[in-house]
Structures are given as structure tokens and as C-alpha cells.
């Protein structure tokens, strides 16, 4: 899940909420939406290989 921050950057969050904190894990902050989308694909690939 990618959200745009007030600073203009994009942050990648985990899809599921952490049961302990009930918040989504921060998986990185990126300057462009394309960079965040690229990293999200890499994370999904890593989870399955």
C-alpha cells in the first residue's frame, strides 16, 4: 500500500496491520511514486521466492 506524504514523498506500507500495534509496517519512503511501486514489486517477489 503506497500513500503520499505531506512532504511530497511516497511511503510503502505493509498490506496487513501488525496485530501488536494495530498499525501498518513502514517498508520504506521514496521520492517518486514509480520508485515506491518498483520496490513494492520487489517486496512481493521476495516474499514468494
mmCIF entry with sequence, helices, sheets and N, C-alpha, C, O atoms, coordinates in Angstrom:
data_MODEL
# 
_entry.id   MODEL 
# 
_entity.id                         1 
_entity.type                       polymer 
_entity.pdbx_number_of_molecules   1 
# 
_entity_poly.entity_id                      1 
_entity_poly.type                           'polypeptide(L)' 
_entity_poly.nstd_linkage                   no 
_entity_poly.nstd_monomer                   no 
_entity_poly.pdbx_seq_one_letter_code       
;(UNK)(UNK)(UNK)(UNK)(UNK)(UNK)(UNK)(UNK)(UNK)(UNK)(UNK)(UNK)(UNK)(UNK)(UNK)(UNK)
(UNK)(UNK)(UNK)(UNK)(UNK)(UNK)(UNK)(UNK)(UNK)(UNK)(UNK)(UNK)(UNK)(UNK)(UNK)(UNK)
(UNK)(UNK)(UNK)(UNK)(UNK)(UNK)(UNK)(UNK)(UNK)(UNK)(UNK)(UNK)(UNK)(UNK)(UNK)(UNK)
(UNK)
;
_entity_poly.pdbx_seq_one_letter_code_can   XXXXXXXXXXXXXXXXXXXXXXXXXXXXXXXXXXXXXXXXXXXXXXXXX 
_entity_poly.pdbx_strand_id                 A 
# 
loop_
_entity_poly_seq.entity_id 
_entity_poly_seq.num 
_entity_poly_seq.mon_id 
_entity_poly_seq.hetero 
1 1  UNK n 
1 2  UNK n 
1 3  UNK n 
1 4  UNK n 
1 5  UNK n 
1 6  UNK n 
1 7  UNK n 
1 8  UNK n 
1 9  UNK n 
1 10 UNK n 
1 11 UNK n 
1 12 UNK n 
1 13 UNK n 
1 14 UNK n 
1 15 UNK n 
1 16 UNK n 
1 17 UNK n 
1 18 UNK n 
1 19 UNK n 
1 20 UNK n 
1 21 UNK n 
1 22 UNK n 
1 23 UNK n 
1 24 UNK n 
1 25 UNK n 
1 26 UNK n 
1 27 UNK n 
1 28 UNK n 
1 29 UNK n 
1 30 UNK n 
1 31 UNK n 
1 32 UNK n 
1 33 UNK n 
1 34 UNK n 
1 35 UNK n 
1 36 UNK n 
1 37 UNK n 
1 38 UNK n 
1 39 UNK n 
1 40 UNK n 
1 41 UNK n 
1 42 UNK n 
1 43 UNK n 
1 44 UNK n 
1 45 UNK n 
1 46 UNK n 
1 47 UNK n 
1 48 UNK n 
1 49 UNK n 
# 
_struct_asym.id          A 
_struct_asym.entity_id   1 
# 
_struct_conf.conf_type_id            HELX_P 
_struct_conf.id                      HELX_P1 
_struct_conf.pdbx_PDB_helix_id       AA1 
_struct_conf.beg_label_comp_id       UNK 
_struct_conf.beg_label_asym_id       A 
_struct_conf.beg_label_seq_id        33 
_struct_conf.pdbx_beg_PDB_ins_code   ? 
_struct_conf.end_label_comp_id       UNK 
_struct_conf.end_label_asym_id       A 
_struct_conf.end_label_seq_id        48 
_struct_conf.pdbx_end_PDB_ins_code   ? 
_struct_conf.beg_auth_comp_id        UNK 
_struct_conf.beg_auth_asym_id        A 
_struct_conf.beg_auth_seq_id         33 
_struct_conf.end_auth_comp_id        UNK 
_struct_conf.end_auth_asym_id        A 
_struct_conf.end_auth_seq_id         48 
_struct_conf.pdbx_PDB_helix_class    1 
_struct_conf.details                 ? 
_struct_conf.pdbx_PDB_helix_length   16 
# 
_struct_conf_type.id          HELX_P 
_struct_conf_type.criteria    ? 
_struct_conf_type.reference   ? 
# 
_struct_sheet.id               AA1 
_struct_sheet.type             ? 
_struct_sheet.number_strands   3 
_struct_sheet.details          ? 
# 
loop_
_struct_sheet_order.sheet_id 
_struct_sheet_order.range_id_1 
_struct_sheet_order.range_id_2 
_struct_sheet_order.offset 
_struct_sheet_order.sense 
AA1 1 2 ? anti-parallel 
AA1 2 3 ? anti-parallel 
# 
loop_
_struct_sheet_range.sheet_id 
_struct_sheet_range.id 
_struct_sheet_range.beg_label_comp_id 
_struct_sheet_range.beg_label_asym_id 
_struct_sheet_range.beg_label_seq_id 
_struct_sheet_range.pdbx_beg_PDB_ins_code 
_struct_sheet_range.end_label_comp_id 
_struct_sheet_range.end_label_asym_id 
_struct_sheet_range.end_label_seq_id 
_struct_sheet_range.pdbx_end_PDB_ins_code 
_struct_sheet_range.beg_auth_comp_id 
_struct_sheet_range.beg_auth_asym_id 
_struct_sheet_range.beg_auth_seq_id 
_struct_sheet_range.end_auth_comp_id 
_struct_sheet_range.end_auth_asym_id 
_struct_sheet_range.end_auth_seq_id 
AA1 1 UNK A 2  ? UNK A 4  ? UNK A 2  UNK A 4  
AA1 2 UNK A 10 ? UNK A 17 ? UNK A 10 UNK A 17 
AA1 3 UNK A 24 ? UNK A 30 ? UNK A 24 UNK A 30 
# 
loop_
_atom_site.group_PDB 
_atom_site.id 
_atom_site.type_symbol 
_atom_site.label_atom_id 
_atom_site.label_alt_id 
_atom_site.label_comp_id 
_atom_site.label_asym_id 
_atom_site.label_entity_id 
_atom_site.label_seq_id 
_atom_site.pdbx_PDB_ins_code 
_atom_site.Cartn_x 
_atom_site.Cartn_y 
_atom_site.Cartn_z 
_atom_site.occupancy 
_atom_site.B_iso_or_equiv 
_atom_site.pdbx_formal_charge 
_atom_site.auth_seq_id 
_atom_site.auth_comp_id 
_atom_site.auth_asym_id 
_atom_site.auth_atom_id 
_atom_site.pdbx_PDB_model_num 
ATOM 1   N N  . UNK A 1 1  ? 0.848  -1.164  0.000  1.00 0.00 ? 1  UNK A N  1 
ATOM 2   C CA . UNK A 1 1  ? 0.000  0.000   0.000  1.00 0.00 ? 1  UNK A CA 1 
ATOM 3   C C  . UNK A 1 1  ? 0.899  1.234   0.000  1.00 0.00 ? 1  UNK A C  1 
ATOM 4   O O  . UNK A 1 1  ? 1.769  1.378   0.858  1.00 0.00 ? 1  UNK A O  1 
ATOM 5   N N  . UNK A 1 2  ? 0.681  2.115   -0.963 1.00 0.00 ? 2  UNK A N  1 
ATOM 6   C CA . UNK A 1 2  ? 1.503  3.320   -1.090 1.00 0.00 ? 2  UNK A CA 1 
ATOM 7   C C  . UNK A 1 2  ? 0.643  4.530   -0.749 1.00 0.00 ? 2  UNK A C  1 
ATOM 8   O O  . UNK A 1 2  ? -0.471 4.677   -1.250 1.00 0.00 ? 2  UNK A O  1 
ATOM 9   N N  . UNK A 1 3  ? 1.177  5.392   0.108  1.00 0.00 ? 3  UNK A N  1 
ATOM 10  C CA . UNK A 1 3  ? 0.483  6.626   0.467  1.00 0.00 ? 3  UNK A CA 1 
ATOM 11  C C  . UNK A 1 3  ? 1.400  7.805   0.217  1.00 0.00 ? 3  UNK A C  1 
ATOM 12  O O  . UNK A 1 3  ? 2.614  7.709   0.397  1.00 0.00 ? 3  UNK A O  1 
ATOM 13  N N  . UNK A 1 4  ? 0.808  8.928   -0.204 1.00 0.00 ? 4  UNK A N  1 
ATOM 14  C CA . UNK A 1 4  ? 1.585  10.145  -0.412 1.00 0.00 ? 4  UNK A CA 1 
ATOM 15  C C  . UNK A 1 4  ? 1.645  10.922  0.906  1.00 0.00 ? 4  UNK A C  1 
ATOM 16  O O  . UNK A 1 4  ? 0.629  11.105  1.576  1.00 0.00 ? 4  UNK A O  1 
ATOM 17  N N  . UNK A 1 5  ? 2.837  11.370  1.264  1.00 0.00 ? 5  UNK A N  1 
ATOM 18  C CA . UNK A 1 5  ? 3.028  12.116  2.499  1.00 0.00 ? 5  UNK A CA 1 
ATOM 19  C C  . UNK A 1 5  ? 2.889  13.609  2.225  1.00 0.00 ? 5  UNK A C  1 
ATOM 20  O O  . UNK A 1 5  ? 2.932  14.042  1.073  1.00 0.00 ? 5  UNK A O  1 
ATOM 21  N N  . UNK A 1 6  ? 2.723  14.390  3.280  1.00 0.00 ? 6  UNK A N  1 
ATOM 22  C CA . UNK A 1 6  ? 2.606  15.844  3.130  1.00 0.00 ? 6  UNK A CA 1 
ATOM 23  C C  . UNK A 1 6  ? 3.870  16.450  2.526  1.00 0.00 ? 6  UNK A C  1 
ATOM 24  O O  . UNK A 1 6  ? 3.819  17.492  1.873  1.00 0.00 ? 6  UNK A O  1 
ATOM 25  N N  . UNK A 1 7  ? 4.994  15.793  2.749  1.00 0.00 ? 7  UNK A N  1 
ATOM 26  C CA . UNK A 1 7  ? 6.281  16.282  2.237  1.00 0.00 ? 7  UNK A CA 1 
ATOM 27  C C  . UNK A 1 7  ? 6.404  16.084  0.726  1.00 0.00 ? 7  UNK A C  1 
ATOM 28  O O  . UNK A 1 7  ? 7.331  16.598  0.101  1.00 0.00 ? 7  UNK A O  1 
ATOM 29  N N  . UNK A 1 8  ? 5.459  15.333  0.143  1.00 0.00 ? 8  UNK A N  1 
ATOM 30  C CA . UNK A 1 8  ? 5.519  15.071  -1.300 1.00 0.00 ? 8  UNK A CA 1 
ATOM 31  C C  . UNK A 1 8  ? 6.160  13.734  -1.623 1.00 0.00 ? 8  UNK A C  1 
ATOM 32  O O  . UNK A 1 8  ? 6.183  13.319  -2.782 1.00 0.00 ? 8  UNK A O  1 
ATOM 33  N N  . UNK A 1 9  ? 6.681  13.055  -0.610 1.00 0.00 ? 9  UNK A N  1 
ATOM 34  C CA . UNK A 1 9  ? 7.277  11.745  -0.826 1.00 0.00 ? 9  UNK A CA 1 
ATOM 35  C C  . UNK A 1 9  ? 6.201  10.673  -0.736 1.00 0.00 ? 9  UNK A C  1 
ATOM 36  O O  . UNK A 1 9  ? 5.069  10.943  -0.335 1.00 0.00 ? 9  UNK A O  1 
ATOM 37  N N  . UNK A 1 10 ? 6.565  9.461   -1.111 1.00 0.00 ? 10 UNK A N  1 
ATOM 38  C CA . UNK A 1 10 ? 5.637  8.337   -1.065 1.00 0.00 ? 10 UNK A CA 1 
ATOM 39  C C  . UNK A 1 10 ? 6.182  7.299   -0.105 1.00 0.00 ? 10 UNK A C  1 
ATOM 40  O O  . UNK A 1 10 ? 7.382  7.030   -0.078 1.00 0.00 ? 10 UNK A O  1 
ATOM 41  N N  . UNK A 1 11 ? 5.281  6.714   0.689  1.00 0.00 ? 11 UNK A N  1 
ATOM 42  C CA . UNK A 1 11 ? 5.706  5.702   1.656  1.00 0.00 ? 11 UNK A CA 1 
ATOM 43  C C  . UNK A 1 11 ? 4.986  4.393   1.371  1.00 0.00 ? 11 UNK A C  1 
ATOM 44  O O  . UNK A 1 11 ? 3.786  4.358   1.103  1.00 0.00 ? 11 UNK A O  1 
ATOM 45  N N  . UNK A 1 12 ? 5.764  3.320   1.439  1.00 0.00 ? 12 UNK A N  1 
ATOM 46  C CA . UNK A 1 12 ? 5.240  1.975   1.225  1.00 0.00 ? 12 UNK A CA 1 
ATOM 47  C C  . UNK A 1 12 ? 4.925  1.360   2.586  1.00 0.00 ? 12 UNK A C  1 
ATOM 48  O O  . UNK A 1 12 ? 5.788  1.283   3.460  1.00 0.00 ? 12 UNK A O  1 
ATOM 49  N N  . UNK A 1 13 ? 3.675  0.923   2.753  1.00 0.00 ? 13 UNK A N  1 
ATOM 50  C CA . UNK A 1 13 ? 3.237  0.276   3.981  1.00 0.00 ? 13 UNK A CA 1 
ATOM 51  C C  . UNK A 1 13 ? 2.892  -1.170  3.684  1.00 0.00 ? 13 UNK A C  1 
ATOM 52  O O  . UNK A 1 13 ? 2.557  -1.518  2.552  1.00 0.00 ? 13 UNK A O  1 
ATOM 53  N N  . UNK A 1 14 ? 2.977  -2.024  4.718  1.00 0.00 ? 14 UNK A N  1 
ATOM 54  C CA . UNK A 1 14 ? 2.573  -3.415  4.560  1.00 0.00 ? 14 UNK A CA 1 
ATOM 55  C C  . UNK A 1 14 ? 1.063  -3.466  4.334  1.00 0.00 ? 14 UNK A C  1 
ATOM 56  O O  . UNK A 1 14 ? 0.340  -2.552  4.730  1.00 0.00 ? 14 UNK A O  1 
ATOM 57  N N  . UNK A 1 15 ? 0.592  -4.531  3.702  1.00 0.00 ? 15 UNK A N  1 
ATOM 58  C CA . UNK A 1 15 ? -0.831 -4.660  3.404  1.00 0.00 ? 15 UNK A CA 1 
ATOM 59  C C  . UNK A 1 15 ? -1.633 -5.012  4.649  1.00 0.00 ? 15 UNK A C  1 
ATOM 60  O O  . UNK A 1 15 ? -2.757 -4.544  4.826  1.00 0.00 ? 15 UNK A O  1 
ATOM 61  N N  . UNK A 1 16 ? -1.044 -5.844  5.514  1.00 0.00 ? 16 UNK A N  1 
ATOM 62  C CA . UNK A 1 16 ? -1.745 -6.259  6.735  1.00 0.00 ? 16 UNK A CA 1 
ATOM 63  C C  . UNK A 1 16 ? -1.282 -5.403  7.912  1.00 0.00 ? 16 UNK A C  1 
ATOM 64  O O  . UNK A 1 16 ? -0.144 -4.937  7.948  1.00 0.00 ? 16 UNK A O  1 
ATOM 65  N N  . UNK A 1 17 ? -2.182 -5.205  8.868  1.00 0.00 ? 17 UNK A N  1 
ATOM 66  C CA . UNK A 1 17 ? -1.822 -4.471  10.078 1.00 0.00 ? 17 UNK A CA 1 
ATOM 67  C C  . UNK A 1 17 ? -1.088 -5.389  11.044 1.00 0.00 ? 17 UNK A C  1 
ATOM 68  O O  . UNK A 1 17 ? -1.373 -6.585  11.118 1.00 0.00 ? 17 UNK A O  1 
ATOM 69  N N  . UNK A 1 18 ? -0.144 -4.821  11.780 1.00 0.00 ? 18 UNK A N  1 
ATOM 70  C CA . UNK A 1 18 ? 0.577  -5.550  12.808 1.00 0.00 ? 18 UNK A CA 1 
ATOM 71  C C  . UNK A 1 18 ? -0.375 -5.782  13.988 1.00 0.00 ? 18 UNK A C  1 
ATOM 72  O O  . UNK A 1 18 ? -0.914 -4.818  14.531 1.00 0.00 ? 18 UNK A O  1 
ATOM 73  N N  . UNK A 1 19 ? -0.593 -7.034  14.393 1.00 0.00 ? 19 UNK A N  1 
ATOM 74  C CA . UNK A 1 19 ? -1.557 -7.286  15.477 1.00 0.00 ? 19 UNK A CA 1 
ATOM 75  C C  . UNK A 1 19 ? -1.191 -6.631  16.810 1.00 0.00 ? 19 UNK A C  1 
ATOM 76  O O  . UNK A 1 19 ? -2.076 -6.302  17.599 1.00 0.00 ? 19 UNK A O  1 
ATOM 77  N N  . UNK A 1 20 ? 0.104  -6.439  17.066 1.00 0.00 ? 20 UNK A N  1 
ATOM 78  C CA . UNK A 1 20 ? 0.530  -5.833  18.338 1.00 0.00 ? 20 UNK A CA 1 
ATOM 79  C C  . UNK A 1 20 ? 0.194  -4.340  18.385 1.00 0.00 ? 20 UNK A C  1 
ATOM 80  O O  . UNK A 1 20 ? -0.406 -3.866  19.350 1.00 0.00 ? 20 UNK A O  1 
ATOM 81  N N  . UNK A 1 21 ? 0.582  -3.602  17.339 1.00 0.00 ? 21 UNK A N  1 
ATOM 82  C CA . UNK A 1 21 ? 0.409  -2.149  17.349 1.00 0.00 ? 21 UNK A CA 1 
ATOM 83  C C  . UNK A 1 21 ? -0.855 -1.708  16.625 1.00 0.00 ? 21 UNK A C  1 
ATOM 84  O O  . UNK A 1 21 ? -1.287 -0.564  16.768 1.00 0.00 ? 21 UNK A O  1 
ATOM 85  N N  . UNK A 1 22 ? -1.448 -2.611  15.849 1.00 0.00 ? 22 UNK A N  1 
ATOM 86  C CA . UNK A 1 22 ? -2.640 -2.332  15.038 1.00 0.00 ? 22 UNK A CA 1 
ATOM 87  C C  . UNK A 1 22 ? -2.366 -1.262  13.982 1.00 0.00 ? 22 UNK A C  1 
ATOM 88  O O  . UNK A 1 22 ? -3.276 -0.553  13.552 1.00 0.00 ? 22 UNK A O  1 
ATOM 89  N N  . UNK A 1 23 ? -1.085 -1.154  13.567 1.00 0.00 ? 23 UNK A N  1 
ATOM 90  C CA . UNK A 1 23 ? -0.701 -0.216  12.508 1.00 0.00 ? 23 UNK A CA 1 
ATOM 91  C C  . UNK A 1 23 ? 0.004  -0.983  11.402 1.00 0.00 ? 23 UNK A C  1 
ATOM 92  O O  . UNK A 1 23 ? 0.401  -2.134  11.585 1.00 0.00 ? 23 UNK A O  1 
ATOM 93  N N  . UNK A 1 24 ? 0.155  -0.336  10.254 1.00 0.00 ? 24 UNK A N  1 
ATOM 94  C CA . UNK A 1 24 ? 0.853  -0.961  9.133  1.00 0.00 ? 24 UNK A CA 1 
ATOM 95  C C  . UNK A 1 24 ? 2.348  -0.701  9.239  1.00 0.00 ? 24 UNK A C  1 
ATOM 96  O O  . UNK A 1 24 ? 2.770  0.377   9.658  1.00 0.00 ? 24 UNK A O  1 
ATOM 97  N N  . UNK A 1 25 ? 3.154  -1.701  8.856  1.00 0.00 ? 25 UNK A N  1 
ATOM 98  C CA . UNK A 1 25 ? 4.609  -1.563  8.920  1.00 0.00 ? 25 UNK A CA 1 
ATOM 99  C C  . UNK A 1 25 ? 5.104  -0.647  7.821  1.00 0.00 ? 25 UNK A C  1 
ATOM 100 O O  . UNK A 1 25 ? 4.645  -0.744  6.683  1.00 0.00 ? 25 UNK A O  1 
ATOM 101 N N  . UNK A 1 26 ? 6.037  0.247   8.140  1.00 0.00 ? 26 UNK A N  1 
ATOM 102 C CA . UNK A 1 26 ? 6.646  1.129   7.160  1.00 0.00 ? 26 UNK A CA 1 
ATOM 103 C C  . UNK A 1 26 ? 7.730  0.341   6.416  1.00 0.00 ? 26 UNK A C  1 
ATOM 104 O O  . UNK A 1 26 ? 8.691  -0.133  7.021  1.00 0.00 ? 26 UNK A O  1 
ATOM 105 N N  . UNK A 1 27 ? 7.559  0.208   5.085  1.00 0.00 ? 27 UNK A N  1 
ATOM 106 C CA . UNK A 1 27 ? 8.525  -0.569  4.298  1.00 0.00 ? 27 UNK A CA 1 
ATOM 107 C C  . UNK A 1 27 ? 9.420  0.332   3.447  1.00 0.00 ? 27 UNK A C  1 
ATOM 108 O O  . UNK A 1 27 ? 10.071 -0.146  2.517  1.00 0.00 ? 27 UNK A O  1 
ATOM 109 N N  . UNK A 1 28 ? 9.456  1.605   3.749  1.00 0.00 ? 28 UNK A N  1 
ATOM 110 C CA . UNK A 1 28 ? 10.363 2.499   3.043  1.00 0.00 ? 28 UNK A CA 1 
ATOM 111 C C  . UNK A 1 28 ? 9.682  3.746   2.529  1.00 0.00 ? 28 UNK A C  1 
ATOM 112 O O  . UNK A 1 28 ? 8.477  3.748   2.278  1.00 0.00 ? 28 UNK A O  1 
ATOM 113 N N  . UNK A 1 29 ? 10.464 4.820   2.371  1.00 0.00 ? 29 UNK A N  1 
ATOM 114 C CA . UNK A 1 29 ? 9.987  6.100   1.873  1.00 0.00 ? 29 UNK A CA 1 
ATOM 115 C C  . UNK A 1 29 ? 10.751 6.429   0.600  1.00 0.00 ? 29 UNK A C  1 
ATOM 116 O O  . UNK A 1 29 ? 11.970 6.270   0.539  1.00 0.00 ? 29 UNK A O  1 
ATOM 117 N N  . UNK A 1 30 ? 10.028 6.887   -0.413 1.00 0.00 ? 30 UNK A N  1 
ATOM 118 C CA . UNK A 1 30 ? 10.619 7.118   -1.732 1.00 0.00 ? 30 UNK A CA 1 
ATOM 119 C C  . UNK A 1 30 ? 10.225 8.490   -2.267 1.00 0.00 ? 30 UNK A C  1 
ATOM 120 O O  . UNK A 1 30 ? 9.169  9.021   -1.923 1.00 0.00 ? 30 UNK A O  1 
ATOM 121 N N  . UNK A 1 31 ? 11.088 9.061   -3.118 1.00 0.00 ? 31 UNK A N  1 
ATOM 122 C CA . UNK A 1 31 ? 10.828 10.384  -3.678 1.00 0.00 ? 31 UNK A CA 1 
ATOM 123 C C  . UNK A 1 31 ? 9.785  10.359  -4.790 1.00 0.00 ? 31 UNK A C  1 
ATOM 124 O O  . UNK A 1 31 ? 9.078  11.344  -5.000 1.00 0.00 ? 31 UNK A O  1 
ATOM 125 N N  . UNK A 1 32 ? 9.686  9.238   -5.504 1.00 0.00 ? 32 UNK A N  1 
ATOM 126 C CA . UNK A 1 32 ? 8.734  9.174   -6.614 1.00 0.00 ? 32 UNK A CA 1 
ATOM 127 C C  . UNK A 1 32 ? 7.798  7.986   -6.449 1.00 0.00 ? 32 UNK A C  1 
ATOM 128 O O  . UNK A 1 32 ? 8.136  6.991   -5.808 1.00 0.00 ? 32 UNK A O  1 
ATOM 129 N N  . UNK A 1 33 ? 6.619  8.109   -7.038 1.00 0.00 ? 33 UNK A N  1 
ATOM 130 C CA . UNK A 1 33 ? 5.645  7.018   -6.994 1.00 0.00 ? 33 UNK A CA 1 
ATOM 131 C C  . UNK A 1 33 ? 6.190  5.801   -7.721 1.00 0.00 ? 33 UNK A C  1 
ATOM 132 O O  . UNK A 1 33 ? 5.982  4.671   -7.278 1.00 0.00 ? 33 UNK A O  1 
ATOM 133 N N  . UNK A 1 34 ? 6.890  6.016   -8.841 1.00 0.00 ? 34 UNK A N  1 
ATOM 134 C CA . UNK A 1 34 ? 7.449  4.903   -9.619 1.00 0.00 ? 34 UNK A CA 1 
ATOM 135 C C  . UNK A 1 34 ? 8.448  4.102   -8.782 1.00 0.00 ? 34 UNK A C  1 
ATOM 136 O O  . UNK A 1 34 ? 8.465  2.873   -8.838 1.00 0.00 ? 34 UNK A O  1 
ATOM 137 N N  . UNK A 1 35 ? 9.277  4.802   -8.007 1.00 0.00 ? 35 UNK A N  1 
ATOM 138 C CA . UNK A 1 35 ? 10.261 4.116   -7.165 1.00 0.00 ? 35 UNK A CA 1 
ATOM 139 C C  . UNK A 1 35 ? 9.564  3.280   -6.090 1.00 0.00 ? 35 UNK A C  1 
ATOM 140 O O  . UNK A 1 35 ? 9.998  2.170   -5.783 1.00 0.00 ? 35 UNK A O  1 
ATOM 141 N N  . UNK A 1 36 ? 8.484  3.816   -5.521 1.00 0.00 ? 36 UNK A N  1 
ATOM 142 C CA . UNK A 1 36 ? 7.737  3.082   -4.493 1.00 0.00 ? 36 UNK A CA 1 
ATOM 143 C C  . UNK A 1 36 ? 7.067  1.857   -5.103 1.00 0.00 ? 36 UNK A C  1 
ATOM 144 O O  . UNK A 1 36 ? 7.056  0.790   -4.489 1.00 0.00 ? 36 UNK A O  1 
ATOM 145 N N  . UNK A 1 37 ? 6.510  1.995   -6.301 1.00 0.00 ? 37 UNK A N  1 
ATOM 146 C CA . UNK A 1 37 ? 5.865  0.864   -6.973 1.00 0.00 ? 37 UNK A CA 1 
ATOM 147 C C  . UNK A 1 37 ? 6.880  -0.214  -7.322 1.00 0.00 ? 37 UNK A C  1 
ATOM 148 O O  . UNK A 1 37 ? 6.591  -1.405  -7.205 1.00 0.00 ? 37 UNK A O  1 
ATOM 149 N N  . UNK A 1 38 ? 8.076  0.205   -7.754 1.00 0.00 ? 38 UNK A N  1 
ATOM 150 C CA . UNK A 1 38 ? 9.136  -0.741  -8.097 1.00 0.00 ? 38 UNK A CA 1 
ATOM 151 C C  . UNK A 1 38 ? 9.537  -1.544  -6.860 1.00 0.00 ? 38 UNK A C  1 
ATOM 152 O O  . UNK A 1 38 ? 9.702  -2.762  -6.930 1.00 0.00 ? 38 UNK A O  1 
ATOM 153 N N  . UNK A 1 39 ? 9.691  -0.857  -5.734 1.00 0.00 ? 39 UNK A N  1 
ATOM 154 C CA . UNK A 1 39 ? 10.087 -1.541  -4.514 1.00 0.00 ? 39 UNK A CA 1 
ATOM 155 C C  . UNK A 1 39 ? 8.974  -2.477  -4.030 1.00 0.00 ? 39 UNK A C  1 
ATOM 156 O O  . UNK A 1 39 ? 9.254  -3.552  -3.500 1.00 0.00 ? 39 UNK A O  1 
ATOM 157 N N  . UNK A 1 40 ? 7.727  -2.073  -4.211 1.00 0.00 ? 40 UNK A N  1 
ATOM 158 C CA . UNK A 1 40 ? 6.609  -2.929  -3.804 1.00 0.00 ? 40 UNK A CA 1 
ATOM 159 C C  . UNK A 1 40 ? 6.638  -4.246  -4.587 1.00 0.00 ? 40 UNK A C  1 
ATOM 160 O O  . UNK A 1 40 ? 6.387  -5.313  -4.026 1.00 0.00 ? 40 UNK A O  1 
ATOM 161 N N  . UNK A 1 41 ? 6.946  -4.162  -5.887 1.00 0.00 ? 41 UNK A N  1 
ATOM 162 C CA . UNK A 1 41 ? 7.066  -5.377  -6.707 1.00 0.00 ? 41 UNK A CA 1 
ATOM 163 C C  . UNK A 1 41 ? 8.202  -6.252  -6.201 1.00 0.00 ? 41 UNK A C  1 
ATOM 164 O O  . UNK A 1 41 ? 8.065  -7.474  -6.129 1.00 0.00 ? 41 UNK A O  1 
ATOM 165 N N  . UNK A 1 42 ? 9.324  -5.629  -5.849 1.00 0.00 ? 42 UNK A N  1 
ATOM 166 C CA . UNK A 1 42 ? 10.476 -6.372  -5.337 1.00 0.00 ? 42 UNK A CA 1 
ATOM 167 C C  . UNK A 1 42 ? 10.130 -7.083  -4.028 1.00 0.00 ? 42 UNK A C  1 
ATOM 168 O O  . UNK A 1 42 ? 10.538 -8.223  -3.807 1.00 0.00 ? 42 UNK A O  1 
ATOM 169 N N  . UNK A 1 43 ? 9.377  -6.403  -3.165 1.00 0.00 ? 43 UNK A N  1 
ATOM 170 C CA . UNK A 1 43 ? 8.971  -6.996  -1.882 1.00 0.00 ? 43 UNK A CA 1 
ATOM 171 C C  . UNK A 1 43 ? 8.071  -8.202  -2.127 1.00 0.00 ? 43 UNK A C  1 
ATOM 172 O O  . UNK A 1 43 ? 8.246  -9.246  -1.499 1.00 0.00 ? 43 UNK A O  1 
ATOM 173 N N  . UNK A 1 44 ? 7.107  -8.062  -3.039 1.00 0.00 ? 44 UNK A N  1 
ATOM 174 C CA . UNK A 1 44 ? 6.186  -9.166  -3.336 1.00 0.00 ? 44 UNK A CA 1 
ATOM 175 C C  . UNK A 1 44 ? 6.945  -10.353 -3.918 1.00 0.00 ? 44 UNK A C  1 
ATOM 176 O O  . UNK A 1 44 ? 6.659  -11.500 -3.577 1.00 0.00 ? 44 UNK A O  1 
ATOM 177 N N  . UNK A 1 45 ? 7.921  -10.081 -4.803 1.00 0.00 ? 45 UNK A N  1 
ATOM 178 C CA . UNK A 1 45 ? 8.727  -11.147 -5.394 1.00 0.00 ? 45 UNK A CA 1 
ATOM 179 C C  . UNK A 1 45 ? 9.519  -11.873 -4.293 1.00 0.00 ? 45 UNK A C  1 
ATOM 180 O O  . UNK A 1 45 ? 9.561  -13.103 -4.253 1.00 0.00 ? 45 UNK A O  1 
ATOM 181 N N  . UNK A 1 46 ? 10.137 -11.097 -3.410 1.00 0.00 ? 46 UNK A N  1 
ATOM 182 C CA . UNK A 1 46 ? 10.957 -11.659 -2.336 1.00 0.00 ? 46 UNK A CA 1 
ATOM 183 C C  . UNK A 1 46 ? 10.137 -12.551 -1.419 1.00 0.00 ? 46 UNK A C  1 
ATOM 184 O O  . UNK A 1 46 ? 10.625 -13.581 -0.954 1.00 0.00 ? 46 UNK A O  1 
ATOM 185 N N  . UNK A 1 47 ? 8.887  -12.162 -1.155 1.00 0.00 ? 47 UNK A N  1 
ATOM 186 C CA . UNK A 1 47 ? 8.036  -12.926 -0.258 1.00 0.00 ? 47 UNK A CA 1 
ATOM 187 C C  . UNK A 1 47 ? 7.699  -14.308 -0.836 1.00 0.00 ? 47 UNK A C  1 
ATOM 188 O O  . UNK A 1 47 ? 7.388  -15.231 -0.084 1.00 0.00 ? 47 UNK A O  1 
ATOM 189 N N  . UNK A 1 48 ? 7.757  -14.450 -2.142 1.00 0.00 ? 48 UNK A N  1 
ATOM 190 C CA . UNK A 1 48 ? 7.338  -15.699 -2.760 1.00 0.00 ? 48 UNK A CA 1 
ATOM 191 C C  . UNK A 1 48 ? 8.476  -16.541 -3.338 1.00 0.00 ? 48 UNK A C  1 
ATOM 192 O O  . UNK A 1 48 ? 8.226  -17.583 -3.943 1.00 0.00 ? 48 UNK A O  1 
ATOM 193 N N  . UNK A 1 49 ? 9.728  -16.096 -3.154 1.00 0.00 ? 49 UNK A N  1 
ATOM 194 C CA . UNK A 1 49 ? 10.866 -16.853 -3.701 1.00 0.00 ? 49 UNK A CA 1 
ATOM 195 C C  . UNK A 1 49 ? 11.921 -17.093 -2.641 1.00 0.00 ? 49 UNK A C  1 
ATOM 196 O O  . UNK A 1 49 ? 12.947 -17.713 -2.922 1.00 0.00 ? 49 UNK A O  1 
# 
